[in-house]
Amino acid sequence: MENLEELVSQVENPLTGKTLGAENRVVSVEYKGQDLYVKYKRDGIDPDTKKVLEKNILNCLADKVDEDNLFILAQSDDSRDVLAGTAREPEPKNSQPAQLKVGHGTVGEKRRIPKVKHVISIGSGKGGVGKSTFTANLAVTLAQQGHSVGIIDADIYGPSMPMMFNKRDHRPQATDEQKILPLENYGVKFISFGSFIHEDEPVVWRGPMLGGVLNQFFFDTDWGDLDYLLLDLPPGTGDVQLSMIQNIEVDGSIIISTPQDVALLDARKALHMFDKLGLHVIGMVENMSSFICDDCGKEHFVYGTGGVTTACNELGVGYLGKIALDLGVRKAADFGTPYMWNAQKYEGSKIWNSYREIASKVDSYFNPDDNKKKGILSKILKK
């Protein structure tokens, strides 16, 4: 381990010509299972220099660790973790721990969440189809494309965003006005019930109590200005979904399903529920569409094939795309580093391109004129 840390310490900062060791930038070099995590201080390093620096770190370790098992993380002393060159706001100095009001929610007129342009609910009908992983990676992708993005982890019984965003031991703070300050990492703000309880503590609550907490997440959280707020819904068609529909204005919904018939059966129920409640479904995403064997390169359709596209045609719903099974996606989620954040490692892969295409389709749905202009400008610049 000391040898690897010494190797990283000898890598030069392209901006200054000095080594990372001389500038005291190496935070840690450690294994987690079979994966090696290199963390360094990124203060004062612009995005272009960051890419060169991380490529140099990758090259210096090429003979020591497989590229698929190497994760390079950047952090800032003066701000939180950074993504794509965008520094995070420092935590308020006079903040205090946020408190949840455990009580019954009230149903009134639907309201918009202040300063949030577009609210998108992401549902599945069935558990275990990768909805939360999709939500996290879609959020990071939209942030990479220049949008301000937030997530409400509405899966009260099985919250997972604190783990996926590497904030398992962090507790949200509150402003002087008792507004909850969402946690933030990788360019995405998020709030989760999992940040208020111990991971092993079960939640034994009835529907009205859940509604009260969700209302705090909706209206008593200081989201700031957001282009997109994604609602990661629990499986099924129950209390959380009804509380959402009754209390806030949602601009659209995305349904996640595997190609498997059992998953599609429940996905159809979720779609019909949104339809009855007047919530437009933007489209469906086929997750875990196939698996490509590392050894033989053959594509295996573990859960069947074409099920989601067929369902979209039958139900008259848009098809947003498909995402394959990959070990890297699982590792990234478990270790708190979203797959789409790690451009150094995954940029250009099949899954990377799928998320980029889906995010672009979602953005085009809400901003068709802006995206037409971008397309025209792109064509002009290529000439």
Secondary structure, 3 states (H helix, E strand, C coil): CHHHHHHHHCCECCCCCCECCCCCCEEEEEEECCEEEEEEECCCCCHHHHHHHHHHHHHHCCCCCCHHHEEEEEECCCCCCCECCECCCCCCCCCEECCCCCCCCCCCCCECCCCEEEEEEEECCCCCCCHHHHHHHHHHHHHHCCCCEEEEECCCCCCCHHHHCCCCCCCCEECCCCCEECEEECCEEEEEHHHCCCCCCCCCCCHHHHHHHHHHHHHCECCCCEEEEEEECCCCCCHHHHHHHHHECCCEEEEEECCCHHHHHHHHHHHHHHHHCCCCEEEEEEEEEEEECCCCCCEECCCCCCHHHHHHHHHCCCEEEEEEECHHHHHHHHCCCCHHHCHHHHCCCHHHHHHHHHHHHHHHHHCHHHHHHHHHHHHHHHC
